[in-house]
Amino acid sequence: MKPILEAQNVTKHFPTGGGLFQKKGLVKAVDGVSLSITPGETFAIVGESGCGKSTLARLLMRLIDATTGDVVFDGKQVTTARGKALSDLRRDVQFIFQDPFSSLNPRMSVGRLVGEPLEVHAPDLSKSERQAKVSALLAQVGLRPEHADRYPHEFSGGQRQRIGIARALASGPRLIIGDEPVSALDVSVQAQVVNLLGDLGRDLGLTLILIAHDLAVIRHMSDRVAVMYLGKIVEQGTTDDLFERPRHPYTRALLDAIPDPDDRGSASRARIEGEMPSPLNPPPGCAFHTRCPHATDLCRTKVPMPQTTPDGHMTACHHWQDLGLTPRQTTASSRSPATQARLELYRKATEGAKIIPVASKTPDREELT
Amino acid sequence: MLRNFSLRFRGQGACVVENVDLDVAAGEILCIVGESGCGKSVTAMALMGLLPSDTARIPDGSMTFDGRTFDLTTEGIPSDMRGSDMAMIFQEPMTSLNPAFRIGDQIAESVERHKGCSRADARARALEMLRRVGLPSPEQRLDQYPHQLSGGQRQRVMIAMALANDPRLLIADEPTTALDVTIQAQILELIRDLQRDTGMGTIMITHDLGVVAEVADTVAVMYGGQIVETGPVAEVFENPQHPYTIGLMASVPRLTGPRARLTTIPGTVPTTDAMAEGCRFRTRCAFAAPLCATRPAPTRLTGGHAVACHFAPLEQHLAVAG
């Protein structure tokens, strides 16, 4: 299928310092990234803070200009778009921000916040048509039409993120870029928004690009994943493949570092030492060699080129073939039948099944005093 | 250790924390887990006596520490115990370190104050602590300022400072939430190692069930200022009883297993004043019944596991109709 968005060798360098006390420097926030996004898929970009993932997201829809490289959306240049072409791009590509507290204007009612993109991108709508559309959008994200008259401070974080999503949907985009759309939310609310984004993506045939640091969330939401480290993509593959068979030591380390609720006291896991080097002064060769347990002299001198494995996985590691990274184990649940019955009961109840009491003789219960 | 603790802020109709009991043994890590606003952080702050006495009221509660019992309604923890016998580390290491002082001086200050030793001894202790928390080149770090360190290094400094006086109890409030996962793994391992070496009791506050599974010996699940379920971590994770605990676990996306749609908890946490009487979770609970308007007493199950739900175990009391 023809890609909906393509990035070729995109770089973004920020000059720093040069003041009275500091040496001039260059931060290579994004350093030669190429991507190709297929229509309808959910593509995730993951990495730790400072890896350049948010900068990349902003480059893709030209919230900031690239230093070099091309971004093409639906056959049209993004990097050089102006006037009508740029405003069309703004209609077709929308952004959801991380912080639902600072990304909504506190002085605008929810109706105006969601209606504003319509004023710009669908100026022919009458006032009542616009109001009807706003109501429909609010309903689509699980809010009520009467919420249109309220202001952002009256809503919780999860509801505000829903408002942000409604606003992004208003112009009828084909691609939505979400920069950490659920990471500011509590887990129970996060799960609601994860489900909402999944439903919307499927129902509206949207293409989603998600930026996140939480690999478990990404695994749940995306079809393909790219892992970034110090401005470069180090590994890319389908979600199932990448999580089961990581082909880059960094991906493996990231996966191993996440505490897993199903895997208690896993003290024996391999940890990587040290921290990500400063992008002001990146190490020569492979940027990960300072923390990599497999690093050799080759890694310290030569930048690894992206290589494609036989199953279509991309990895930028000199030694991926000799690493012998064993597939990650899946932990089997040791829950008793009673517990499993209870969890099943909970799931059915939240899905709206009618719950009735059963005659019980309250066995082995002892009230605490 | 903590008995029947309640906390109310001035101007609020309901208690933010209601009748909370907590027990931590020496050499054990207790995790308090819950979502924002469940009262886990204020409980910790109150234990350390860090809440302003003019706005925070403690209508009930006592604490037994090392054989000494304190009535928290009238007296707090004596200030000479704070920072020595009991120490705390916070979520945001940048805001809890003083940006204007060198790291070595900040650690040495607390040692000097509590141990009454000389400046040079305190500084030697600071160096020893920085080495123990695994900070690279500790000699140079002594004279650096907090802004010269990364987030993970600052958290190591905070830990060094908290442990400099050999506390018996460490309270860690979301110590790794602001850190990247690879750094989080390092810090959790450090806390666990130090805790094992010193045999201190630790209360760790977190919202991350993964962190609980990784470090905790026992866990207390909080919702709306009440403890809804508590027990050994294996017991609570394998055999969750309270609908909130079940919902919380089902909401967490997993790294392994099938990628199914997430089961959620409907609605959001209400404000303290809007909390329901009785079981505070009932406004979001799929099993709520009229009975839930009275507060359920904790039911003790096997193996030190207790749950505050009228219908526990759910599968024995309730079923899907039809």
Interface residues (C-beta under 8 A of the other chain):
Chain A: E48 S49 S156 G158 Q159 D186 V187 S188 V189 Q190 A191 Q192 V194 N195 G198 H213 D214 L215 A216 V217 R219 H220 T239 F243 A253 L254 L255 D256 A257 I258 P259 D260 P261 D262 D263 R264 G265 S266 A267 R269 R271 I272 E273 E275 M276 R328 Q329 T330 T331 S334 R335 S336 A338 T339 A341 R342 L343 L345 Y346 R347 K348 A349 T350 A353 K354 I355 I356 P357 V358 S360 T362 P363 R365 E366 E367 L368
Chain B: E35 S36 S150 G152 Q153 D180 V181 T182 I183 Q184 A185 Q186 L188 E189 R192 H207 D208 L209 G210 V211 V212 A213 E214 V215 V233 A234 F237 E238 N239 P240 Q241 P243 I246 G247 L248 M249 A250 S251 V252 P253 R254 L255 T256 G257 R259 R261 L262 T263 T264 I265 P266 T268 V269 A286 F287 A289 A297 P298 T299 R300 A306 P313 L314 E315 Q316 H317 L318 A319 V320 A321 G322
